[in-house]
């Protein structure tokens, strides 16, 4: 195994004290009042809702359910503490199954629900890309804990960036930074050649394209560049081209189910070069699916390792005390902070308002200037809706576990 020297983007981690909450209601349905400790006067309160659109029934549910429960935790804590006097906050949860068409239908339901003041999600950039035009037209804010497709905020022309959707914000660094980070790590580890393959979806191909450009700019050589259909199960054509070039590294743009398939097939074909990818492959499900072949797979992920994030310690304790049926995933703190960005803005936004529908535009403006110390670290957005504080970490699978390389 080569020695990696991660070059982390500058990030600031701040401790956040979070009170442990009582058991939170499980929800993958349409609407819940998160937490059992809602004030006794809740029946007389007005209702404002935070929408959640994530993969909950199909698709990348490991990420989607952890994000949903993290929002439920934030809402439970807010209701228990009386953070919004005169109002009860509810979670309206809809599934997108990592499918743009399903996500767009869910967005339309959220727009029609006048109690929904903002949405947390989705996980997938392709789902966000499909639903954003409708949400923007309705002026309904969307904060994603996980989208990395660069064009969602900056547009296609990175030399002339322009904000695409005034209602869109993201909590994590985009692929224009993540692809460069991965190329830097590959070069620092001594890799000089790479065979590159990606799924077709924009976020997957986009990450691979950025990696290729940055890798070659730093002296690396790309021996093969292929694009396969989304959800590909047969990599024989790519492997037949890559094998004769003896690449030191395989770079994959895509998500963990397909990455596991690629890794297993590469080893069977005799191509034992390490596999590297972005945050879409950094999941325990990849290790389970790939088995022994998962060893030495490399992946970036947003933020610092959860166990090392002092800012997330309170969140993690409260999440686990709530006994949710699914782990928080790497995006839990970001979903929690996205919900809290909305909750923190609501007292001023709803002041004098009788309908959350009337408050959507006011909330959107409030989110453009919000800053606070959250579970994920510093929270704030730039003029494009991107996080002001992008952080990445490189991981490797060793002995069946993800290990941070720092």
Residue, then its C-alpha position, 0 to 999 in steps of 0.5 A: x500500500x502506498x503512503x498517502x498525504x492528504x491535503x485537506x481544504x481549510x475547514x473550521x470545526x467548532x464544538x456545539x452543545x446539543x441536548x440529548x433528546x427523547x426517543x424520536x418517532x420513526x418516519x419514512x412516510x409523509x408527515x410527522x411531528x418529530x419528537x415526543x416532547x412537543x409543548x403541551x400547548x401544541x394543539x393551539x399552535x400553528x404548524x410550519x413544516x420542513x420538507x425532506x426529499x431523499x432516497x427512503x424506499x429505493x436507491x441510495x437509502x443508506x444516505x437518504x435515511x440517515x439524512x432524514x433522521x438527522x432532520x427529525x432530530x433537529x426538529x425534535x430538539x427545536x420543538x422540545x425547547x420551544x424554539x419557535x413560540x406559537x408554532x409547532x414544527x413538523x417534518x414532511x418526508x417524501x421519497x425520491x428513490x434516487x430517481x429524478x422523475x420521482x424527486x420532481x413529483x415529490x417537489x411538486x407535492x412540497x410546493x403544493x403543501x402550504x405548510x412547507x417553508x423549505x426543503x432539506x435534500x435531495x441526496x443525488x445531484x441528478x435529482x436536484x437538477x431535475x427538481x430545481x426549476x420547479x422549486x425555484x419558480x415557486x420560491x421554495x428554498x432547497x438546502x442539500x447536505x450532499x449534492x456535489x455537481x458543480x453546475x448546480x451553483x456555478x453553471x456549465x462555464x466555470x470561467x464565467x460562473x453565474x448563480x443558477x438558482x436563487x433558492x438553492x444552497x449546499x452544505x458540502x464542497x462541490x466537485x470542482x474542488x473535490x476532483x482537484x483534491x483527489x488528483x492532488x492525493x493521487x499525485x502525492x501518493x506517487x501515481x503517475x498513470x490512471x485509467x478513468x471510467x465513469x457513469x453517464x450521469x452529470x455528477x459522475x462524469x463531471x467528477x471524472x472530467x475534473x479529476x482528469x484535467x487536474x491529474x494531467x495538469x500535475x503531470x499525470x497521464x490518463x491511459x484510458x477514458x471511458x463512460x459507461x451507462x448508469x448502473x453498469x454491471x459489465x465493465x469488460x470493454x473498459x477493462x480490455x482497454x485498460x489492461x494493456x496500459x498497466x495503469x497505476x490507478x483506476x479512477x471511477x466517477x459514480x456511486x458505491x453499488x457500481x464501484x463494487x462491481x467494477x472493483x470485483x471485475x477488475x480483480x478477476x480480470x487481473x487488473x489489481x490497481x487501486x480504485x479511487x473515487x469520490x464521496x459517492x463510493x464512500x459507504x460501508x455498503x461498498x465494502x459489504x458488496x465487494x468483499x475482500x476486493x474492497x481492500x485498498x479502495x480509496x474514496x474522498x468524503x466531505x468533512x472530517x471523519x465523524x469520530x474526529x469531529x469535535x463539533x459533531x460529538x453532541x449531534x452523534x450522542x443525541x442521534x444515537x440516544x434517539x435510537x433511530x433505525x438507520x445510522x446517520x451516515x457521513x451526511x447526517x451532520x450536514x442534514x442536521x445543520x441544514x435543518x437548523x439553518x432553517x429553524x434558526x431563521x424561522x422566528x424572525x421569518x414568521x414574525x407577524x406571518x400567518x402562513x408559512x407560504x408567505x414566509x418562503x421568500x423571506x426565509x430564502x433571503x435570510x439563508x443567504x446571510x446566515x452563519x453559525x457553528x454547527x455539528x458539521x463545523x462552520x455553516x455559511x453560504x457564498x454568493x452562488x449558494x455554495x458552502x463557504x467552508x469546504x472540507x474533504x478527507x481521503x479514506x482507504x479500506x483496510x481490513x474491511x473498514x474505512x480508515x482516514x488517511x491524514 
